[in-house]
Amino acid sequence: MKYLALIPVVLVASCASRPQFVLRPTPPPAVEPIEAVRYGEVVRAYHVGRFVDPNHPETMHEQHPVYRIEVSARWNLHPARSIRTIC
């Protein structure tokens, strides 16, 4: 008879606990450095002084830098040295 009194306590205790879901962020995937995949472009800044625009003589430009892409970006076609070849 003593065990019959414990049955409601066990049922109430089992209903009170709910499973808790834990969301863990996944680690970011391993990404190769950009230098291993693609070469960047080479940009140079040229500083020009005050000048009158030859196409529009009524327009004058103040001193400012002009940026020019010297070498365009391109793919790195050489295999990585860290990768072992299977012989």
VEXMI-480242 format. One record per atom (N, C-alpha, C, O): residue in three letters; x, y, z. Coordinates in Angstrom, 3 decimals, padded with zeros to 6 digits, always signed. Atoms other than C-alpha are relative to their C-alpha. Layout:
// VEXMI-480242
+--------+----------+----------+----------+
| residu |       px |       py |       pz |
+--------+----------+----------+----------+
|    ala |        X |        Y |        Z |
...
+--------+----------+----------+----------+
//
This chain:
// VEXMI-480242
+--------+----------+----------+----------+
| residu |       px |       py |       pz |
+--------+----------+----------+----------+
|    met | +000.788 | -001.194 | +000.000 |
|    met | +000.000 | +000.000 | +000.000 |
|    met | +000.840 | +001.272 | +000.000 |
|    met | +000.438 | +002.315 | -000.517 |
|    lys | -000.865 | -001.175 | -000.032 |
|    lys | +002.857 | +002.325 | +000.616 |
|    lys | +000.456 | +000.369 | -001.420 |
|    lys | +000.689 | +001.538 | -001.726 |
|    tyr | -000.453 | -000.246 | +001.358 |
|    tyr | +003.888 | +001.923 | -003.014 |
|    tyr | -001.057 | +000.707 | -000.842 |
|    tyr | -000.718 | +001.420 | -001.786 |
|    leu | +001.061 | -000.674 | +000.740 |
|    leu | +000.494 | +003.114 | -004.264 |
|    leu | +000.053 | +001.516 | +000.211 |
|    leu | -000.345 | +002.267 | -000.679 |
|    ala | -000.104 | -001.431 | -000.266 |
|    ala | +001.115 | +006.508 | -002.672 |
|    ala | +001.149 | +000.618 | -000.796 |
|    ala | +001.115 | +001.816 | -001.080 |
|    leu | -001.140 | -000.523 | +000.755 |
|    leu | +004.406 | +006.877 | -004.585 |
|    leu | -000.272 | +000.106 | -001.496 |
|    leu | +000.414 | +000.859 | -002.187 |
|    ile | +000.288 | -000.022 | +001.438 |
|    ile | +002.868 | +006.274 | -008.032 |
|    ile | -000.403 | +001.397 | -000.481 |
|    ile | +000.132 | +001.837 | -001.498 |
|    pro | +000.302 | -001.363 | +000.471 |
|    pro | +001.254 | +009.761 | -008.318 |
|    pro | +001.208 | +000.939 | +000.067 |
|    pro | +001.343 | +001.825 | -000.777 |
|    val | -001.190 | -000.847 | -000.116 |
|    val | +004.510 | +011.371 | -007.166 |
|    val | +000.939 | -000.250 | -001.181 |
|    val | +001.518 | +000.693 | -001.720 |
|    val | -000.862 | +000.336 | +001.126 |
|    val | +006.464 | +009.531 | -009.876 |
|    val | -000.593 | +000.547 | -001.297 |
|    val | +000.146 | +001.056 | -002.140 |
|    leu | +000.648 | -000.507 | +001.199 |
|    leu | +003.919 | +010.490 | -012.546 |
|    leu | +000.106 | +001.521 | -000.094 |
|    leu | +000.354 | +002.060 | -001.173 |
|    val | -000.103 | -001.458 | -000.002 |
|    val | +003.943 | +014.152 | -011.527 |
|    val | +001.439 | +000.425 | -000.271 |
|    val | +001.667 | +001.396 | -000.991 |
|    ala | -001.405 | -000.346 | +000.210 |
|    ala | +007.740 | +014.225 | -011.452 |
|    ala | +000.411 | -000.265 | -001.446 |
|    ala | +001.216 | +000.476 | -002.012 |
|    ser | -000.377 | +000.291 | +001.379 |
|    ser | +007.983 | +012.626 | -014.867 |
|    ser | -000.634 | +000.983 | -000.968 |
|    ser | -000.052 | +001.259 | -002.018 |
|    cys | +000.648 | -000.976 | +000.868 |
|    cys | +005.543 | +015.116 | -016.392 |
|    cys | +000.618 | +001.384 | +000.142 |
|    cys | +000.544 | +002.190 | -000.786 |
|    ala | -000.535 | -001.328 | -000.244 |
|    ala | +007.293 | +018.109 | -014.877 |
|    ala | +001.313 | +000.228 | -000.764 |
|    ala | +001.632 | +001.363 | -001.118 |
|    ser | -001.279 | -000.205 | +000.695 |
|    ser | +010.622 | +017.501 | -016.583 |
|    ser | -000.222 | -000.104 | -001.505 |
|    ser | -000.769 | -001.090 | -001.998 |
|    arg | +000.108 | -000.027 | +001.457 |
|    arg | +010.717 | +018.433 | -020.248 |
|    arg | +001.389 | -000.104 | -000.595 |
|    arg | +002.355 | +000.398 | -000.021 |
|    pro | -001.333 | +000.054 | +000.615 |
|    pro | +013.543 | +017.632 | -022.598 |
|    pro | +000.411 | +001.384 | -000.500 |
|    pro | -000.391 | +002.113 | -001.084 |
|    gln | -000.503 | -001.294 | +000.425 |
|    gln | +015.686 | +020.646 | -023.287 |
|    gln | +000.870 | -000.201 | -001.231 |
|    gln | +001.778 | -001.032 | -001.239 |
|    phe | -000.764 | +000.073 | +001.228 |
|    phe | +017.033 | +021.138 | -026.774 |
|    phe | +001.122 | +001.019 | +000.068 |
|    phe | +000.900 | +002.187 | +000.387 |
|    val | -001.165 | -000.872 | -000.018 |
|    val | +020.496 | +022.584 | -026.985 |
|    val | +000.454 | +000.184 | -001.440 |
|    val | +000.787 | -000.785 | -002.122 |
|    leu | -000.466 | -000.311 | +001.345 |
|    leu | +021.428 | +024.313 | -030.223 |
|    leu | +001.455 | +000.442 | +000.079 |
|    leu | +001.782 | +001.456 | +000.695 |
|    arg | -001.420 | -000.346 | +000.026 |
|    arg | +025.151 | +024.331 | -030.796 |
|    arg | +000.353 | +000.457 | -001.400 |
|    arg | +000.025 | -000.228 | -002.369 |
|    pro | -000.374 | -000.445 | +001.351 |
|    pro | +026.531 | +026.359 | -033.678 |
|    pro | +001.054 | -000.935 | -000.584 |
|    pro | +001.966 | -001.387 | +000.109 |
|    thr | -000.979 | +000.852 | +000.662 |
|    thr | +028.415 | +024.300 | -036.196 |
|    thr | +001.242 | +000.827 | -000.310 |
|    thr | +001.129 | +002.009 | -000.633 |
|    pro | -001.218 | -000.767 | +000.313 |
|    pro | +032.035 | +025.300 | -036.728 |
|    pro | +000.023 | +000.328 | -001.487 |
|    pro | -000.490 | -000.444 | -002.297 |
|    pro | -000.066 | -000.353 | +001.419 |
|    pro | +032.707 | +027.104 | -039.998 |
|    pro | +000.869 | -000.999 | -000.754 |
|    pro | +001.814 | -001.552 | -000.192 |
|    pro | -000.816 | +000.948 | +000.767 |
|    pro | +034.075 | +024.928 | -042.780 |
|    pro | +001.402 | +000.547 | -000.228 |
|    pro | +001.617 | +001.758 | -000.281 |
|    ala | -001.380 | -000.408 | +000.245 |
|    ala | +037.787 | +024.978 | -043.384 |
|    ala | +000.107 | +000.577 | -001.404 |
|    ala | -000.236 | -000.085 | -002.383 |
|    val | -000.119 | -000.688 | +001.283 |
|    val | +038.483 | +027.460 | -046.161 |
|    val | +001.473 | +000.272 | -000.254 |
|    val | +002.205 | +000.704 | +000.637 |
|    glu | -001.385 | -000.287 | +000.349 |
|    glu | +041.755 | +027.762 | -047.979 |
|    glu | +000.206 | +001.506 | -000.047 |
|    glu | -000.734 | +002.248 | -000.330 |
|    pro | -000.270 | -001.431 | +000.154 |
|    pro | +043.436 | +031.156 | -047.911 |
|    pro | -000.229 | +000.428 | -001.445 |
|    pro | -000.028 | -000.355 | -002.374 |
|    ile | +000.331 | -000.494 | +001.347 |
|    ile | +042.465 | +033.294 | -050.878 |
|    ile | +001.224 | -000.038 | -000.908 |
|    ile | +001.078 | -000.167 | -002.123 |
|    glu | -001.200 | +000.040 | +000.817 |
|    glu | +046.099 | +033.327 | -052.039 |
|    glu | +000.196 | -001.372 | -000.627 |
|    glu | +000.850 | -001.490 | -001.663 |
|    ala | -000.163 | +001.340 | +000.533 |
|    ala | +045.902 | +029.576 | -052.584 |
|    ala | -000.920 | -000.241 | -001.194 |
|    ala | -000.683 | -001.156 | -001.982 |
|    val | +000.985 | +000.209 | +001.058 |
|    val | +042.966 | +029.925 | -054.974 |
|    val | +000.109 | +001.069 | -001.083 |
|    val | +000.008 | +000.758 | -002.269 |
|    arg | +000.050 | -001.102 | +000.956 |
|    arg | +043.228 | +033.337 | -056.624 |
|    arg | +001.022 | +001.059 | +000.383 |
|    arg | +001.174 | +001.396 | +001.557 |
|    tyr | -000.906 | -001.127 | -000.231 |
|    tyr | +045.851 | +036.039 | -057.006 |
|    tyr | -000.822 | +001.283 | -000.004 |
|    tyr | -001.745 | +001.436 | -000.804 |
|    gly | +000.713 | -001.273 | -000.049 |
|    gly | +044.651 | +039.501 | -056.075 |
|    gly | +000.479 | +000.938 | -001.087 |
|    gly | +001.497 | +000.696 | -001.736 |
|    glu | -000.402 | -000.979 | +001.007 |
|    glu | +044.792 | +042.480 | -058.356 |
|    glu | +000.944 | +001.023 | +000.620 |
|    glu | +000.911 | +001.265 | +001.827 |
|    val | -000.962 | -001.002 | -000.447 |
|    val | +047.520 | +045.088 | -058.108 |
|    val | -000.549 | +001.365 | -000.398 |
|    val | -000.735 | +001.650 | -001.580 |
|    val | +000.558 | -001.333 | +000.229 |
|    val | +046.156 | +048.625 | -057.733 |
|    val | +001.032 | +001.025 | +000.432 |
|    val | +001.592 | +000.928 | +001.523 |
|    arg | -000.933 | -001.083 | -000.325 |
|    arg | +048.374 | +051.715 | -057.830 |
|    arg | -000.744 | +001.316 | +000.005 |
|    arg | -001.673 | +001.527 | -000.775 |
|    ala | +000.583 | -001.331 | -000.088 |
|    ala | +047.466 | +055.245 | -056.846 |
|    ala | +000.976 | +001.005 | -000.592 |
|    ala | +002.145 | +001.054 | -000.211 |
|    tyr | -000.794 | -001.074 | +000.598 |
|    tyr | +048.747 | +058.111 | -058.959 |
|    tyr | -000.597 | +001.329 | +000.458 |
|    tyr | -001.798 | +001.562 | +000.323 |
|    his | +000.472 | -001.294 | -000.489 |
|    his | +048.523 | +061.592 | -057.473 |
|    his | +000.181 | +001.033 | -001.112 |
|    his | +001.291 | +001.271 | -001.588 |
|    val | -000.037 | -001.023 | +001.050 |
|    val | +047.640 | +064.242 | -060.026 |
|    val | -000.349 | +001.342 | +000.633 |
|    val | -001.141 | +001.418 | +001.572 |
|    gly | +000.258 | -001.342 | -000.501 |
|    gly | +047.625 | +067.950 | -059.410 |
|    gly | -001.221 | +000.618 | -000.673 |
|    gly | -001.978 | -000.054 | -001.373 |
|    arg | +001.120 | -000.726 | +000.591 |
|    arg | +045.120 | +070.566 | -060.446 |
|    arg | +000.180 | +000.079 | -001.509 |
|    arg | +001.260 | +000.412 | -001.996 |
|    phe | -000.081 | -000.059 | +001.462 |
|    phe | +044.297 | +070.390 | -064.169 |
|    phe | -001.369 | +000.292 | -000.595 |
|    phe | -002.403 | +000.092 | +000.042 |
|    val | +001.228 | -000.277 | +000.747 |
|    val | +041.725 | +071.434 | -066.742 |
|    val | -000.282 | -001.209 | -000.878 |
|    val | +000.609 | -001.722 | -001.556 |
|    asp | +000.405 | +001.160 | +000.791 |
|    asp | +039.793 | +068.618 | -068.390 |
|    asp | +000.093 | +000.339 | -001.481 |
|    asp | -000.531 | +001.302 | -001.926 |
|    pro | -000.152 | -000.341 | +001.418 |
|    pro | +040.815 | +068.518 | -072.080 |
|    pro | -001.290 | -000.165 | -000.788 |
|    pro | -001.485 | +000.528 | -001.786 |
|    asn | +001.275 | +000.190 | +000.711 |
|    asn | +037.376 | +067.276 | -073.167 |
|    asn | -001.036 | +001.062 | +000.365 |
|    asn | -001.939 | +001.347 | -000.422 |
|    his | +000.919 | -001.052 | -000.466 |
|    his | +035.549 | +069.969 | -071.156 |
|    his | +000.832 | +001.141 | +000.560 |
|    his | +001.180 | +001.117 | +001.740 |
|    pro | -000.894 | -001.065 | -000.462 |
|    pro | +037.602 | +073.169 | -070.940 |
|    pro | -000.578 | +000.840 | +001.134 |
|    pro | +000.169 | +001.548 | +001.808 |
|    glu | +000.581 | -000.769 | -001.101 |
|    glu | +035.146 | +074.717 | -068.479 |
|    glu | +000.041 | -000.775 | +001.328 |
|    glu | -000.455 | -000.284 | +002.343 |
|    thr | -000.074 | +000.824 | -001.211 |
|    thr | +035.841 | +071.926 | -065.941 |
|    thr | +001.444 | -000.089 | +000.471 |
|    thr | +002.340 | -000.430 | -000.301 |
|    met | -001.325 | +000.105 | -000.583 |
|    met | +038.829 | +072.046 | -063.592 |
|    met | -000.055 | -001.014 | +001.143 |
|    met | -000.980 | -000.993 | +001.955 |
|    his | -000.102 | +001.000 | -001.063 |
|    his | +039.867 | +069.147 | -061.328 |
|    his | +001.031 | +000.464 | +001.009 |
|    his | +002.091 | +000.973 | +000.645 |
|    glu | -000.959 | -000.286 | -001.060 |
|    glu | +041.533 | +069.715 | -057.983 |
|    glu | +000.944 | -001.188 | +000.154 |
|    glu | +000.760 | -002.226 | -000.481 |
|    gln | -000.959 | +001.061 | -000.248 |
|    gln | +044.444 | +067.628 | -056.736 |
|    gln | -000.709 | -001.182 | +000.651 |
|    gln | -001.409 | -001.021 | +001.651 |
|    his | +000.612 | +001.213 | -000.547 |
|    his | +043.307 | +064.037 | -056.112 |
|    his | +000.734 | -001.226 | -000.546 |
|    his | +001.407 | -001.145 | -001.573 |
|    pro | -000.645 | +001.215 | +000.511 |
|    pro | +044.551 | +060.443 | -056.467 |
|    pro | -000.860 | -000.656 | -001.084 |
|    pro | -002.089 | -000.601 | -001.046 |
|    val | +000.664 | +000.790 | +001.036 |
|    val | +043.702 | +058.385 | -059.540 |
|    val | +000.477 | -001.427 | +000.187 |
|    val | +001.682 | -001.676 | +000.231 |
|    tyr | -000.342 | +001.395 | -000.230 |
|    tyr | +043.593 | +054.624 | -059.011 |
|    tyr | -000.066 | -000.766 | -001.312 |
|    tyr | -001.020 | -000.633 | -002.078 |
|    arg | -000.071 | +000.771 | +001.232 |
|    arg | +044.636 | +052.278 | -061.805 |
|    arg | +000.316 | -001.445 | +000.351 |
|    arg | +001.192 | -001.712 | +001.173 |
|    ile | -000.276 | +001.414 | -000.196 |
|    ile | +044.513 | +048.487 | -061.882 |
|    ile | +001.161 | -000.366 | -000.917 |
|    ile | +001.025 | -000.366 | -002.141 |
|    glu | -001.190 | +000.347 | +000.765 |
|    glu | +048.007 | +047.462 | -062.958 |
|    glu | -000.068 | -001.437 | -000.501 |
|    glu | +000.226 | -001.704 | -001.666 |
|    val | +000.096 | +001.422 | +000.354 |
|    val | +047.456 | +043.675 | -062.937 |
|    val | -001.359 | -000.488 | +000.476 |
|    val | -001.710 | -000.317 | +001.644 |
|    ser | +001.329 | +000.505 | -000.353 |
|    ser | +044.005 | +042.078 | -063.006 |
|    ser | +000.110 | -001.243 | +000.878 |
|    ser | +001.140 | -001.916 | +000.904 |
|    ala | +000.053 | +001.219 | -000.805 |
|    ala | +042.975 | +039.328 | -060.606 |
|    ala | -000.040 | -001.205 | -000.930 |
|    ala | -000.622 | -001.150 | -002.014 |
|    arg | -000.029 | +001.198 | +000.836 |
|    arg | +043.592 | +035.834 | -061.933 |
|    arg | +000.022 | -001.230 | +000.897 |
|    arg | +000.358 | -001.143 | +002.078 |
|    trp | +000.034 | +001.255 | -000.736 |
|    trp | +043.223 | +032.213 | -060.864 |
|    trp | +001.411 | -000.536 | +000.197 |
|    trp | +002.274 | -000.371 | -000.665 |
|    asn | -001.270 | +000.672 | -000.287 |
|    asn | +046.126 | +030.369 | -059.248 |
|    asn | -000.110 | -001.415 | -000.548 |
|    asn | -000.818 | -002.244 | +000.023 |
|    leu | +000.092 | +001.300 | +000.644 |
|    leu | +046.603 | +027.372 | -061.522 |
|    leu | +001.082 | -000.972 | +000.460 |
|    leu | +001.102 | -002.118 | +000.010 |
|    his | -001.045 | +000.880 | -000.515 |
|    his | +049.616 | +025.944 | -059.675 |
|    his | -000.564 | -000.831 | +001.144 |
|    his | -001.284 | -000.297 | +001.988 |
|    pro | +000.513 | +000.813 | -001.113 |
|    pro | +048.848 | +023.009 | -057.369 |
|    pro | +000.650 | +000.420 | +001.312 |
|    pro | +001.776 | +000.916 | +001.339 |
|    ala | -000.528 | -000.358 | -001.322 |
|    ala | +049.297 | +023.579 | -053.665 |
|    ala | +001.126 | -000.955 | +000.364 |
|    ala | +001.057 | -002.146 | +000.060 |
|    arg | -001.132 | +000.836 | -000.375 |
|    arg | +052.583 | +022.302 | -052.281 |
|    arg | -000.324 | -000.857 | +001.205 |
|    arg | +000.349 | -001.861 | +001.442 |
|    ser | +000.323 | +000.752 | -001.206 |
|    ser | +050.920 | +021.064 | -049.099 |
|    ser | -000.778 | -001.273 | -000.295 |
|    ser | -000.875 | -002.143 | +000.570 |
|    ile | +000.778 | +001.188 | +000.357 |
|    ile | +048.811 | +018.475 | -050.940 |
|    ile | +000.965 | -001.090 | -000.448 |
|    ile | +001.802 | -000.873 | -001.323 |
|    arg | -000.863 | +001.114 | +000.374 |
|    arg | +050.510 | +015.096 | -051.150 |
|    arg | -000.588 | -000.723 | -001.207 |
|    arg | -001.803 | -000.897 | -001.296 |
|    thr | +000.475 | +000.758 | +001.148 |
|    thr | +050.283 | +013.204 | -054.411 |
|    thr | +000.006 | -001.475 | +000.346 |
|    thr | +000.877 | -001.954 | +001.071 |
|    ile | +000.106 | +001.434 | -000.258 |
|    ile | +049.214 | +009.593 | -054.327 |
|    ile | +000.816 | -000.730 | -001.055 |
|    ile | +000.565 | -000.575 | -002.250 |
|    cys | -000.860 | +000.721 | +000.938 |
|    cys | +051.864 | +007.347 | -055.892 |
|    cys | -000.347 | -001.468 | -000.006 |
|    cys | +000.269 | -002.245 | -000.735 |
+--------+----------+----------+----------+
//
